[in-house]
Amino acid sequence: MTTDNDFELVRGSGNIYQDFGDADAGVRQAKAILAAEILKVLETEQLSTRQAETRSGVNHSEFVRIRRANLARFTIDRLISILGRLNQDVELTVTSRPRPSNFDGMQPHG
């Protein structure tokens, strides 16, 4: 039987990469969001990676990498470009704030 004392509640920031102390957290989060939007288009329009290639001119292997969340080779600009080639408009909202000087990943909340 589990009680409230068996675990500690940790609230995330909304960015898992930041929560785990990744130095490029903002970039990685932005890429993940853009990749999810690309996958949403493929799913909504029931496109295979080959069909997406034909429609967009983007090599199907890039769609395979996106499906596997292998985003290291992509820039934010490239992901936005792929969305555009899939006939999607992209609107970005940016929020900037100083990082806490003592930030070291996830912070427990009681």
C-alpha positions in Angstrom: 0.0 0.0 0.0 1.3 3.4 -1.0 1.1 6.4 1.4 1.8 10.1 0.8 5.1 9.6 2.6 6.4 7.1 0.0 7.2 9.7 -2.7 8.0 13.3 -3.1 6.0 15.5 -5.4 8.2 17.4 -7.9 6.6 20.1 -10.1 8.1 20.6 -13.5 8.7 23.8 -15.3 6.8 22.7 -18.4 10.1 22.0 -20.1 11.5 18.6 -19.3 14.9 19.5 -20.7 15.1 22.4 -18.3 13.9 20.3 -15.5 16.8 17.9 -16.1 19.3 20.8 -16.4 20.0 20.7 -20.1 22.0 23.8 -21.2 20.1 23.9 -24.5 16.6 23.4 -22.9 14.9 26.1 -24.8 16.2 25.0 -28.2 15.4 21.3 -27.5 11.9 22.2 -26.3 11.2 24.3 -29.4 12.4 21.6 -31.7 10.2 19.0 -29.9 7.1 21.3 -30.2 7.8 21.9 -33.9 8.4 18.2 -34.6 5.1 17.4 -32.8 3.3 19.8 -35.1 4.8 18.1 -38.2 3.7 14.7 -36.9 0.2 16.2 -36.2 0.0 17.2 -39.9 1.1 13.8 -41.1 -1.5 12.1 -38.8 -4.3 14.5 -39.6 -3.8 14.2 -43.4 -2.9 10.5 -43.1 0.4 10.9 -44.9 3.1 8.3 -44.9 6.7 9.6 -45.0 6.9 8.8 -48.7 3.6 10.7 -49.3 4.9 13.6 -47.3 8.1 13.6 -49.3 6.1 13.8 -52.6 4.0 16.6 -51.3 6.7 18.7 -49.7 9.9 17.9 -51.5 11.5 17.0 -48.1 13.3 13.7 -48.2 11.3 10.9 -46.5 14.3 10.1 -44.2 13.9 13.5 -42.6 10.3 12.6 -41.7 11.5 9.2 -40.3 14.0 11.1 -38.1 11.3 13.4 -36.9 9.0 10.4 -36.1 11.8 8.9 -34.1 12.4 12.2 -32.2 15.9 12.2 -33.6 16.1 16.0 -33.8 19.8 16.7 -33.3 20.4 17.3 -37.0 17.5 19.7 -37.4 17.6 23.5 -36.8 14.5 25.3 -35.6 14.5 27.1 -39.0 14.5 23.8 -40.8 11.6 22.4 -38.9 9.6 25.6 -39.5 10.5 25.3 -43.2 9.2 21.7 -43.3 5.9 22.9 -41.8 5.7 25.6 -44.5 6.3 22.9 -47.2 3.4 21.0 -45.6 1.2 24.1 -46.3 1.2 25.2 -42.6 1.6 28.8 -41.3 3.7 29.0 -38.2 3.3 31.6 -35.5 5.9 31.8 -32.7 5.5 33.4 -29.3 8.7 33.9 -27.3 9.0 34.6 -23.6 12.4 35.6 -22.2 13.4 35.8 -18.6 16.7 35.5 -16.6 17.6 32.1 -15.4 17.8 31.6 -11.7 21.5 31.8 -10.7 21.1 28.6 -8.5 19.1 26.6 -11.0 20.3 22.9 -11.0 17.3 21.0 -12.5 14.2 19.9 -10.8 13.2 21.6 -7.6 11.0 19.7 -5.1 7.7 21.3 -4.0 6.1 20.3 -0.8 
